[in-house]
Amino acid sequence: MLLSEGTIGSCVEIQDMILPAPIEKRLEALGMTQGSSVTILNSKNHGVLIVKIRGTRFALGKNITQNITVR
């Protein structure tokens, strides 16, 4: 399943990220690594998500959430 397909309030685990290297490195620096838990707090505009990672809230664009695989 893709992160963009998640429902509000669900907690998912990151499986894989297929993103350009600079974006992937930045997300890893912020704590979004393989195996980390992500809670979906809000969904806006078909794929734009507000998520909570390790106690911090982030807004992720559609181009990012559609390239992150979760379970």
N, C-alpha and C positions, 0 to 999 in steps of 0.2 A: 504494500500500500504506500502511496505517496503522502508526504506530510500535508500537502494541500487538500487531500481527501479526508483528513481527520475531522472529527466533530468537536464542537465546543465542550469543554469540560473533560475531554479524554486525556489520558496520560499515555504517551507512546515512547518507545525506545528507538533511538537512532540506529539504523542498520548500515546505511551507506550514503555517501554524499558524492554526487558526480557534478562538480562545479569547477569553474576556473580556479587555478591554484591560489591566486591572491585572496579570493573570496573564501575558499575552503580554509586557508590558513587563518584568516581573521575570525571565522566562526569557531575554529578550534581554540584560538586564543581566548575567546569569550566563554568557553566551556562546552560548546556543542561538539562533542566527540562521539565516536562510535560506541554505542552501549549506554550513552547518557540518557536520562529521562527528560522528556519535554512535555509540559502541560499546555494544551491549547486553551487560551483564555478567551479569544474573540476571533471572529472571521469576518473579513470585509472584502467586498469586491471580488468574489470568486477566486480565492487563492491567496490573498493577502492576509496574513495571520499575525496575531499578537500572541506570543508564546512566553512561557516562564521556564527558564533554564537555570538550575542551581540558585534559585531565589531572586533572579533578575529577569525583568520583563524586556522583551525585544519585539520589534515589528519586523517581519520578514516579507519581502515582496514575492509576487507570484513566480517570477523567474527563479527564485531560490527555492521556494517550497515545492515546486514541481520537480526538482532535481534531488530531493532528499527522500530516501526510502526508509520507512519506519515499520514497526510491528507492534 
